[in-house]
Each structure stands twice: as C-alpha cells, then as structure tokens.
Amino acid sequence: MNLAAMDPTTYDAQLTAKRIKLEQAFAQFETPSVEVFASEPAHYRMRAEFRVWHEGDDLYYYMFDKVLNDKVRCDQYLPASALINQMMAALIAELKPNHSLRHKLFQVDFLSTLSGEILVSLLYHRQLDDQWRSEAAALKARLSNQFKVNIIGRARKQKIDLDKDFVVESLQVNDKVFHYKQIENSFTQPNAKVAIKMLEWAIDVTQHSQGDLLELYCGNGNFSIALAQNFNRVLATELAKPSVDAAQHNIEVNNIDNLQIIRMSAEEFSDAMAKKRSFRRLEGIDLDSYVCNTIFVDPPRAGIDPATLELVQGYERILYISCNPDTLKDNLQQLNQTHKVTRFALFDQFPYTDHMETGVLLERR
C-alpha cells in the first residue's frame, strides 16, 4: 500500500491513466470504447484490515507502506468507509485501558455496509477465555449505543461469535433493492458503490437475453441474484461452503424463484457438463434441461483454467468480470478466436492502486 498516493485531488488523473493503460493493453482485440465507472475518491472501502502496535500504554493501528518500507500509524484511513473510521476511533479508545481485550491483540478487521451495520474481528496471539468473552460482551454493549455492531474474537483454532458472524448489506440497483448476507472472512466486493455500478452494467448488457444463464464462481450470489430478472432460469456454481450457504439465504430473502446454486468448482462443473464424471451433488438436477445461451464468469486472479475456458467458449455470449487484466488478456487470446468483444468496462474498485476491475461482453462471431 502506497499511502502517499491516496490524494483525492489526484483521483481523476489517476483514473484517466488507468483508462489509457487498459485501452492500450487490449487494443489488439479491437474493443469498443471503454465505459469507465469511477469510485468515490474517499471512504469507498467497506472492508479494512489493520495490524495493531503496542507501545507502552499506547495502542494504535498501522499498515505497511511499500514505498517507505516501514509501518505507518493509521488513526484514520482515507479509503475506509466513514463508518469504519468512526469505529476505529471508538474501538481504540475502548481497547487502550482494557488489559483483557488488548493483551496479545495483533490485528483488527472491519466489515461495514452502506446499510449501517459493522462487524469487528479481533485477532489474538493467545487463546481467548471467559474473561475475554465477558469483557467483549460489555464492549459490544457500550459500542451498541452508537453503532449497529457485532464483535468476533479469533485465535489459533478458535472463533468466538458474540452474536452473529455476518452483516446484511442492502444495495439499490436501478429500481430494486437487493439484500445480501455477507459473512466474516468470506469474499465480498470491497467497494459497495462501484459494486452497484457493476451490477447495473451487467443487467444492462444482458437485457433481452434468450434462454437461461450459467454462472461460475458465484460467491454469495451477488451477480446471479441481480441478473435472474433477465433470464428464464439461472444455474450457478460456487465451491466455498460459507458462500454457498450465504447465497441460499440471499436467494430466499430476495424472493428469487428461478435460481439454482450448486456447490462445485468450475473444474468439476466442466467435467460434469462433458459427462466425464458424475456427482452426487447433481442428483435431482437435470443439466440438459437448461438452455444456457449466456455464461457469466467472475474468476479468481489466476483467471480461467484451460478446461473451463473450453466450456466457456461453447456459449453464444460470455459475460466476463475480471479482477486481473493480465489473465483476462491471456484468456481473450483464445476466446477472441470465436467471440468478439462488444462491451468493455473499467470499474475502479481500488483507487490509488494499479488494480483494475474489468468487464467484457463477448458475442459469437
């Protein structure tokens, strides 16, 4: 993290530089003009993690600055949501005089929402006992006078939930509000306002779709729930059990009746579709009944593996959200042989960094 680069007065120039870099990197694919979706220049991150430094009676958050090659004290943090910044100050004031809560505390993680909930995870280099639980419960009660807060204690092979280990986010997407259960220590989109723009863009590019949608790497159902309105049915896969459980919950609370989640990796699903293997998890699901003309993929940074890439290439339309332009470019070397990029977007999830979240719609040539 380069803390010195986080200057809101330079944000527009940094975003322009990203757009130019992205256009140049993908020029060989003859992409249409890139659609740029900006972030707020400050207080845009819904999650943040800080190390904790103990110095006599003092106690403070810090991050490591790669440019300075040293730790930097963080009493406040410009990228973090206003809610996280408020909680940072309130929490450290509570921790400093409390030996039980600060003893061997080495990290604090925050997960906040636009809807006003915040989850605080306290990480320790010691086992947590009944005294810690009692003090943490009293801390939660005091903080609850000001915040909608939940607290989790973590140590080696130990996790203590005082109430619940998740928050519920509510996102206004076009004329609808979607509710998402977001579990501590599971993936969620860090920049909620840009995440809304991503959902609205995905809905826009899949309007008037025919048939069904297949989604790989669906997480907690973030995209599949919002996209279900554009398709007859949606079949989605996800491997991580906490994310699958959250997705099932989110399907129910959002009253989505045409979405089926399967707990499988993309590689396993590719094998199932190719009839290479049979899976007990697919009992009662007739894959052949789905008429999926569109596939949606939001893979990890490593991109799509070769077998899954061949599967993806078999669909008429491919909606691809990428957190790594380098692996997207590698995958497009193959996909471009059969498909043409017809929409191209830059979502600035991570201002003041080199990271670029990219969206492409590909349609068969």
DRENBA-882017 format. One record per residue (C-alpha): residue number from 1; x, z, y. Coordinates in Angstrom, 2 decimals. Layout:
! residues N
<lumkol NUM, <X, Z, Y>>
...
***
This chain:
! residues 365
<lumkol 1, <0.00, 0.00, 0.00>>
<lumkol 2, <1.33, -1.02, 3.41>>
<lumkol 3, <-0.35, 1.47, 5.74>>
<lumkol 4, <1.18, -0.08, 8.86>>
<lumkol 5, <-0.67, -3.36, 8.18>>
<lumkol 6, <-4.05, -1.67, 8.48>>
<lumkol 7, <-4.81, -2.57, 12.07>>
<lumkol 8, <-8.39, -3.69, 12.82>>
<lumkol 9, <-7.19, -5.68, 15.84>>
<lumkol 10, <-5.29, -7.98, 13.47>>
<lumkol 11, <-8.07, -8.36, 10.90>>
<lumkol 12, <-9.38, -11.76, 12.00>>
<lumkol 13, <-5.89, -13.25, 12.00>>
<lumkol 14, <-5.16, -11.83, 8.53>>
<lumkol 15, <-8.40, -13.27, 7.16>>
<lumkol 16, <-7.63, -16.68, 8.64>>
<lumkol 17, <-4.21, -16.60, 6.98>>
<lumkol 18, <-5.86, -15.84, 3.63>>
<lumkol 19, <-8.29, -18.74, 4.03>>
<lumkol 20, <-5.46, -21.18, 4.79>>
<lumkol 21, <-3.41, -19.90, 1.86>>
<lumkol 22, <-6.38, -20.26, -0.51>>
<lumkol 23, <-7.21, -23.79, 0.68>>
<lumkol 24, <-3.62, -24.89, 0.21>>
<lumkol 25, <-3.34, -23.31, -3.24>>
<lumkol 26, <-6.45, -25.12, -4.52>>
<lumkol 27, <-6.10, -28.44, -2.66>>
<lumkol 28, <-5.30, -30.31, -5.89>>
<lumkol 29, <-8.84, -29.60, -7.15>>
<lumkol 30, <-10.48, -31.32, -4.15>>
<lumkol 31, <-12.62, -28.29, -3.44>>
<lumkol 32, <-15.32, -28.30, -0.75>>
<lumkol 33, <-14.78, -26.29, 2.42>>
<lumkol 34, <-14.21, -22.65, 1.61>>
<lumkol 35, <-17.06, -20.29, 2.51>>
<lumkol 36, <-15.49, -17.15, 3.99>>
<lumkol 37, <-17.17, -13.75, 3.71>>
<lumkol 38, <-15.48, -11.16, 5.89>>
<lumkol 39, <-15.25, -7.42, 5.38>>
<lumkol 40, <-15.79, -4.69, 7.88>>
<lumkol 41, <-12.34, -4.13, 9.45>>
<lumkol 42, <-12.51, -0.36, 8.80>>
<lumkol 43, <-14.26, 2.10, 6.46>>
<lumkol 44, <-15.08, -0.54, 3.86>>
<lumkol 45, <-13.86, 1.05, 0.60>>
<lumkol 46, <-16.37, 3.04, -1.42>>
<lumkol 47, <-13.60, 4.46, -3.63>>
<lumkol 48, <-10.26, 6.04, -2.84>>
<lumkol 49, <-7.62, 8.00, -4.75>>
<lumkol 50, <-5.09, 10.34, -3.19>>
<lumkol 51, <-2.20, 12.36, -4.53>>
<lumkol 52, <-2.05, 15.98, -3.36>>
<lumkol 53, <1.10, 17.54, -1.89>>
<lumkol 54, <1.66, 21.30, -1.95>>
<lumkol 55, <3.93, 22.65, 0.79>>
<lumkol 56, <3.78, 26.43, 1.11>>
<lumkol 57, <0.29, 27.31, 2.31>>
<lumkol 58, <-0.30, 23.75, 3.41>>
<lumkol 59, <-2.04, 21.20, 1.22>>
<lumkol 60, <-2.63, 17.56, 2.08>>
<lumkol 61, <-3.45, 14.12, 0.70>>
<lumkol 62, <-0.80, 11.44, 0.57>>
<lumkol 63, <-0.25, 7.86, -0.53>>
<lumkol 64, <2.92, 5.98, -1.33>>
<lumkol 65, <3.83, 3.33, 1.23>>
<lumkol 66, <5.69, 0.48, -0.47>>
<lumkol 67, <7.25, -0.71, 2.80>>
<lumkol 68, <8.58, 2.71, 3.80>>
<lumkol 69, <9.32, 3.51, 0.15>>
<lumkol 70, <8.07, 7.02, 0.79>>
<lumkol 71, <4.93, 9.13, 0.70>>
<lumkol 72, <2.70, 9.14, 3.78>>
<lumkol 73, <0.38, 12.01, 4.67>>
<lumkol 74, <-3.28, 10.92, 4.83>>
<lumkol 75, <-5.54, 13.38, 6.62>>
<lumkol 76, <-7.83, 10.42, 7.21>>
<lumkol 77, <-7.77, 6.93, 5.68>>
<lumkol 78, <-8.93, 3.87, 7.62>>
<lumkol 79, <-10.05, 1.72, 4.63>>
<lumkol 80, <-12.16, 4.52, 3.08>>
<lumkol 81, <-15.85, 4.84, 3.89>>
<lumkol 82, <-16.87, 7.14, 6.72>>
<lumkol 83, <-18.40, 9.40, 4.07>>
<lumkol 84, <-15.08, 9.71, 2.21>>
<lumkol 85, <-13.26, 10.51, 5.45>>
<lumkol 86, <-15.78, 13.24, 6.24>>
<lumkol 87, <-15.43, 14.68, 2.74>>
<lumkol 88, <-11.62, 14.54, 2.87>>
<lumkol 89, <-11.54, 16.94, 5.81>>
<lumkol 90, <-14.24, 19.24, 4.46>>
<lumkol 91, <-12.72, 19.42, 0.98>>
<lumkol 92, <-9.13, 20.11, 2.04>>
<lumkol 93, <-10.33, 22.95, 4.27>>
<lumkol 94, <-12.06, 24.47, 1.23>>
<lumkol 95, <-9.11, 23.97, -1.12>>
<lumkol 96, <-6.31, 25.36, 1.02>>
<lumkol 97, <-7.27, 29.08, 0.81>>
<lumkol 98, <-8.60, 28.90, -2.78>>
<lumkol 99, <-5.86, 29.57, -5.33>>
<lumkol 100, <-8.02, 28.77, -8.38>>
<lumkol 101, <-9.10, 25.35, -7.10>>
<lumkol 102, <-5.75, 24.26, -5.67>>
<lumkol 103, <-3.46, 25.57, -8.43>>
<lumkol 104, <-1.68, 22.58, -10.02>>
<lumkol 105, <-4.12, 20.14, -8.41>>
<lumkol 106, <-2.27, 16.81, -8.17>>
<lumkol 107, <-4.91, 14.17, -7.35>>
<lumkol 108, <-8.36, 13.77, -5.81>>
<lumkol 109, <-10.57, 10.73, -6.45>>
<lumkol 110, <-13.60, 9.89, -4.32>>
<lumkol 111, <-16.50, 7.59, -5.21>>
<lumkol 112, <-19.02, 7.11, -2.40>>
<lumkol 113, <-22.08, 4.93, -1.81>>
<lumkol 114, <-23.93, 3.25, 1.02>>
<lumkol 115, <-26.91, 5.33, -0.08>>
<lumkol 116, <-25.14, 8.57, 0.87>>
<lumkol 117, <-24.01, 10.04, -2.48>>
<lumkol 118, <-20.40, 11.00, -3.13>>
<lumkol 119, <-18.56, 12.08, -6.27>>
<lumkol 120, <-15.33, 14.10, -6.07>>
<lumkol 121, <-12.97, 14.27, -9.06>>
<lumkol 122, <-10.25, 16.95, -9.02>>
<lumkol 123, <-7.33, 16.23, -11.36>>
<lumkol 124, <-5.05, 19.01, -12.62>>
<lumkol 125, <-1.80, 19.58, -14.49>>
<lumkol 126, <-3.34, 22.60, -16.25>>
<lumkol 127, <-6.33, 23.46, -18.39>>
<lumkol 128, <-9.46, 24.47, -16.49>>
<lumkol 129, <-11.06, 27.83, -17.27>>
<lumkol 130, <-14.25, 29.76, -16.50>>
<lumkol 131, <-12.85, 30.94, -13.17>>
<lumkol 132, <-12.26, 27.34, -12.12>>
<lumkol 133, <-15.81, 26.43, -13.14>>
<lumkol 134, <-17.23, 29.34, -11.15>>
<lumkol 135, <-15.18, 28.53, -8.05>>
<lumkol 136, <-16.01, 24.82, -8.32>>
<lumkol 137, <-19.73, 25.58, -8.59>>
<lumkol 138, <-19.51, 27.72, -5.44>>
<lumkol 139, <-17.59, 24.92, -3.71>>
<lumkol 140, <-20.26, 22.40, -4.65>>
<lumkol 141, <-22.97, 24.70, -3.28>>
<lumkol 142, <-21.19, 25.04, 0.06>>
<lumkol 143, <-20.46, 21.33, 0.39>>
<lumkol 144, <-24.06, 20.50, -0.55>>
<lumkol 145, <-25.15, 21.92, 2.79>>
<lumkol 146, <-23.58, 18.80, 4.35>>
<lumkol 147, <-23.20, 16.24, 1.56>>
<lumkol 148, <-25.04, 14.82, -1.47>>
<lumkol 149, <-22.05, 15.68, -3.64>>
<lumkol 150, <-21.11, 16.13, -7.27>>
<lumkol 151, <-17.78, 17.55, -8.49>>
<lumkol 152, <-15.82, 16.82, -11.65>>
<lumkol 153, <-12.75, 18.64, -12.93>>
<lumkol 154, <-10.25, 16.76, -15.08>>
<lumkol 155, <-7.20, 17.89, -17.03>>
<lumkol 156, <-5.47, 16.66, -20.15>>
<lumkol 157, <-8.21, 16.04, -22.76>>
<lumkol 158, <-10.65, 17.96, -20.58>>
<lumkol 159, <-13.52, 16.95, -18.32>>
<lumkol 160, <-15.99, 19.33, -16.67>>
<lumkol 161, <-19.14, 17.97, -15.02>>
<lumkol 162, <-20.89, 20.49, -12.80>>
<lumkol 163, <-23.97, 18.30, -12.61>>
<lumkol 164, <-23.51, 14.59, -13.33>>
<lumkol 165, <-20.62, 12.17, -13.50>>
<lumkol 166, <-22.18, 9.29, -11.60>>
<lumkol 167, <-23.67, 8.22, -8.29>>
<lumkol 168, <-26.58, 5.86, -7.68>>
<lumkol 169, <-25.93, 3.03, -5.24>>
<lumkol 170, <-28.72, 1.08, -3.56>>
<lumkol 171, <-27.88, -2.39, -2.28>>
<lumkol 172, <-30.12, -4.50, -0.05>>
<lumkol 173, <-29.67, -8.04, -1.39>>
<lumkol 174, <-31.72, -10.57, 0.59>>
<lumkol 175, <-35.28, -9.19, 0.45>>
<lumkol 176, <-34.73, -6.93, -2.58>>
<lumkol 177, <-33.14, -3.53, -3.12>>
<lumkol 178, <-31.19, -3.06, -6.36>>
<lumkol 179, <-30.22, 0.36, -7.69>>
<lumkol 180, <-27.02, 0.78, -9.68>>
<lumkol 181, <-25.76, 3.77, -11.65>>
<lumkol 182, <-22.00, 3.93, -11.05>>
<lumkol 183, <-20.06, 6.15, -13.45>>
<lumkol 184, <-16.91, 8.05, -12.51>>
<lumkol 185, <-13.73, 6.42, -13.80>>
<lumkol 186, <-15.53, 3.12, -14.56>>
<lumkol 187, <-15.21, -0.14, -12.67>>
<lumkol 188, <-17.38, -0.70, -9.61>>
<lumkol 189, <-16.97, -3.12, -6.72>>
<lumkol 190, <-14.90, -1.19, -4.15>>
<lumkol 191, <-16.23, -2.91, -1.03>>
<lumkol 192, <-20.01, -2.50, -1.15>>
<lumkol 193, <-20.89, -4.64, 1.86>>
<lumkol 194, <-18.79, -7.53, 0.58>>
<lumkol 195, <-20.30, -6.95, -2.88>>
<lumkol 196, <-23.72, -7.57, -1.32>>
<lumkol 197, <-22.43, -10.87, 0.11>>
<lumkol 198, <-21.09, -11.81, -3.33>>
<lumkol 199, <-24.47, -11.17, -4.93>>
<lumkol 200, <-26.28, -13.17, -2.25>>
<lumkol 201, <-23.83, -16.06, -2.67>>
<lumkol 202, <-24.23, -16.04, -6.47>>
<lumkol 203, <-28.03, -16.04, -6.11>>
<lumkol 204, <-27.80, -18.93, -3.64>>
<lumkol 205, <-25.58, -21.17, -5.80>>
<lumkol 206, <-27.78, -20.64, -8.89>>
<lumkol 207, <-31.12, -21.30, -7.18>>
<lumkol 208, <-33.41, -23.75, -9.02>>
<lumkol 209, <-31.45, -23.23, -12.25>>
<lumkol 210, <-32.83, -24.55, -15.51>>
<lumkol 211, <-32.92, -22.53, -18.72>>
<lumkol 212, <-31.03, -19.32, -19.43>>
<lumkol 213, <-27.82, -17.65, -18.23>>
<lumkol 214, <-24.94, -16.34, -20.30>>
<lumkol 215, <-22.70, -13.78, -18.58>>
<lumkol 216, <-19.39, -12.50, -19.90>>
<lumkol 217, <-17.70, -9.30, -18.63>>
<lumkol 218, <-20.95, -7.99, -17.09>>
<lumkol 219, <-19.82, -4.40, -16.35>>
<lumkol 220, <-22.74, -2.21, -15.28>>
<lumkol 221, <-25.00, -5.24, -14.86>>
<lumkol 222, <-24.15, -5.72, -11.19>>
<lumkol 223, <-24.47, -9.53, -11.14>>
<lumkol 224, <-26.74, -10.08, -14.14>>
<lumkol 225, <-29.48, -7.86, -12.72>>
<lumkol 226, <-29.45, -9.69, -9.38>>
<lumkol 227, <-29.23, -13.15, -10.99>>
<lumkol 228, <-32.03, -12.58, -13.51>>
<lumkol 229, <-34.57, -13.83, -10.94>>
<lumkol 230, <-33.08, -17.34, -11.12>>
<lumkol 231, <-33.25, -17.80, -14.91>>
<lumkol 232, <-35.75, -17.65, -17.75>>
<lumkol 233, <-33.55, -15.20, -19.65>>
<lumkol 234, <-30.09, -13.67, -19.27>>
<lumkol 235, <-27.76, -12.74, -22.13>>
<lumkol 236, <-24.79, -10.62, -21.03>>
<lumkol 237, <-21.79, -9.10, -22.80>>
<lumkol 238, <-19.60, -6.10, -21.98>>
<lumkol 239, <-17.15, -4.16, -24.14>>
<lumkol 240, <-16.78, -0.79, -22.36>>
<lumkol 241, <-19.42, 1.61, -23.68>>
<lumkol 242, <-19.91, 3.60, -20.42>>
<lumkol 243, <-20.53, 0.33, -18.58>>
<lumkol 244, <-22.99, -0.86, -21.24>>
<lumkol 245, <-24.88, 2.45, -21.03>>
<lumkol 246, <-24.98, 2.18, -17.23>>
<lumkol 247, <-26.17, -1.43, -17.49>>
<lumkol 248, <-29.04, -0.45, -19.80>>
<lumkol 249, <-30.04, 2.26, -17.32>>
<lumkol 250, <-29.82, -0.18, -14.41>>
<lumkol 251, <-31.96, -2.76, -16.22>>
<lumkol 252, <-34.67, -0.13, -16.64>>
<lumkol 253, <-34.65, 1.29, -13.10>>
<lumkol 254, <-34.69, -2.21, -11.58>>
<lumkol 255, <-37.58, -3.31, -13.84>>
<lumkol 256, <-35.70, -6.34, -15.21>>
<lumkol 257, <-37.52, -7.66, -18.29>>
<lumkol 258, <-35.54, -10.83, -19.09>>
<lumkol 259, <-32.00, -9.42, -19.52>>
<lumkol 260, <-30.30, -8.51, -22.81>>
<lumkol 261, <-26.92, -6.71, -22.87>>
<lumkol 262, <-24.66, -6.92, -25.93>>
<lumkol 263, <-21.65, -4.64, -26.40>>
<lumkol 264, <-18.98, -7.19, -27.29>>
<lumkol 265, <-15.77, -8.53, -25.86>>
<lumkol 266, <-15.68, -12.11, -24.60>>
<lumkol 267, <-13.39, -12.99, -27.50>>
<lumkol 268, <-15.82, -11.53, -30.07>>
<lumkol 269, <-18.73, -13.35, -28.50>>
<lumkol 270, <-16.78, -16.61, -28.60>>
<lumkol 271, <-16.27, -16.09, -32.34>>
<lumkol 272, <-19.97, -15.30, -32.82>>
<lumkol 273, <-21.05, -18.44, -30.96>>
<lumkol 274, <-18.62, -20.53, -33.01>>
<lumkol 275, <-20.05, -18.94, -36.19>>
<lumkol 276, <-16.55, -17.73, -37.11>>
<lumkol 277, <-17.69, -14.12, -37.62>>
<lumkol 278, <-20.92, -12.16, -37.95>>
<lumkol 279, <-21.51, -8.92, -36.06>>
<lumkol 280, <-23.88, -6.06, -36.81>>
<lumkol 281, <-24.37, -5.64, -33.05>>
<lumkol 282, <-26.10, -9.03, -33.01>>
<lumkol 283, <-28.74, -8.12, -35.60>>
<lumkol 284, <-32.16, -8.98, -34.21>>
<lumkol 285, <-30.71, -11.27, -31.53>>
<lumkol 286, <-31.20, -15.00, -32.08>>
<lumkol 287, <-28.35, -16.57, -30.16>>
<lumkol 288, <-29.64, -20.05, -30.99>>
<lumkol 289, <-32.90, -19.32, -29.14>>
<lumkol 290, <-31.11, -19.16, -25.80>>
<lumkol 291, <-30.91, -22.36, -23.78>>
<lumkol 292, <-27.97, -21.48, -21.56>>
<lumkol 293, <-27.05, -24.30, -19.22>>
<lumkol 294, <-25.14, -21.91, -16.95>>
<lumkol 295, <-22.40, -19.42, -17.78>>
<lumkol 296, <-21.15, -16.72, -15.42>>
<lumkol 297, <-17.71, -15.15, -15.82>>
<lumkol 298, <-16.02, -12.38, -13.84>>
<lumkol 299, <-12.90, -11.76, -15.96>>
<lumkol 300, <-10.11, -9.20, -15.51>>
<lumkol 301, <-6.97, -10.13, -13.59>>
<lumkol 302, <-5.47, -11.83, -16.65>>
<lumkol 303, <-8.18, -14.49, -16.47>>
<lumkol 304, <-9.98, -16.10, -19.42>>
<lumkol 305, <-8.30, -16.28, -22.83>>
<lumkol 306, <-7.94, -19.76, -24.44>>
<lumkol 307, <-10.77, -19.36, -26.98>>
<lumkol 308, <-13.22, -18.12, -24.36>>
<lumkol 309, <-12.11, -20.88, -21.98>>
<lumkol 310, <-13.13, -23.46, -24.57>>
<lumkol 311, <-16.51, -21.72, -24.90>>
<lumkol 312, <-16.97, -21.71, -21.11>>
<lumkol 313, <-16.14, -25.41, -20.92>>
<lumkol 314, <-19.15, -26.22, -23.09>>
<lumkol 315, <-21.70, -25.29, -20.40>>
<lumkol 316, <-23.15, -27.59, -17.76>>
<lumkol 317, <-22.48, -25.18, -14.90>>
<lumkol 318, <-19.83, -22.48, -14.63>>
<lumkol 319, <-20.01, -19.70, -12.05>>
<lumkol 320, <-16.60, -18.04, -11.93>>
<lumkol 321, <-15.77, -14.95, -9.84>>
<lumkol 322, <-12.04, -14.21, -9.84>>
<lumkol 323, <-10.01, -11.25, -8.62>>
<lumkol 324, <-6.78, -13.20, -9.16>>
<lumkol 325, <-6.40, -16.68, -7.64>>
<lumkol 326, <-3.31, -17.35, -9.77>>
<lumkol 327, <-5.14, -17.02, -13.09>>
<lumkol 328, <-8.18, -18.81, -11.66>>
<lumkol 329, <-5.90, -21.71, -10.75>>
<lumkol 330, <-4.44, -21.70, -14.27>>
<lumkol 331, <-7.95, -21.75, -15.81>>
<lumkol 332, <-9.05, -24.55, -13.47>>
<lumkol 333, <-6.26, -26.78, -14.81>>
<lumkol 334, <-8.37, -27.04, -17.98>>
<lumkol 335, <-11.86, -26.66, -16.52>>
<lumkol 336, <-11.21, -29.36, -13.93>>
<lumkol 337, <-10.88, -31.92, -16.73>>
<lumkol 338, <-14.60, -31.67, -17.47>>
<lumkol 339, <-16.08, -29.99, -14.38>>
<lumkol 340, <-15.88, -30.39, -10.61>>
<lumkol 341, <-15.80, -27.53, -8.08>>
<lumkol 342, <-18.94, -27.88, -5.94>>
<lumkol 343, <-18.92, -24.49, -4.16>>
<lumkol 344, <-15.88, -22.46, -3.15>>
<lumkol 345, <-15.87, -18.99, -1.56>>
<lumkol 346, <-13.45, -16.32, -0.37>>
<lumkol 347, <-14.75, -12.73, -0.44>>
<lumkol 348, <-12.45, -10.36, 1.43>>
<lumkol 349, <-12.88, -7.31, -0.79>>
<lumkol 350, <-9.42, -6.00, 0.09>>
<lumkol 351, <-8.50, -6.37, 3.79>>
<lumkol 352, <-4.86, -5.91, 4.84>>
<lumkol 353, <-3.62, -6.84, 1.35>>
<lumkol 354, <-2.68, -10.08, -0.40>>
<lumkol 355, <-5.61, -9.72, -2.82>>
<lumkol 356, <-8.31, -12.37, -2.63>>
<lumkol 357, <-11.63, -12.33, -4.47>>
<lumkol 358, <-12.72, -15.91, -5.06>>
<lumkol 359, <-15.90, -17.59, -6.24>>
<lumkol 360, <-16.28, -21.13, -7.57>>
<lumkol 361, <-19.23, -23.06, -8.94>>
<lumkol 362, <-18.24, -25.85, -11.30>>
<lumkol 363, <-20.61, -28.57, -12.48>>
<lumkol 364, <-20.02, -31.03, -15.28>>
<lumkol 365, <-18.56, -34.35, -14.12>>
***
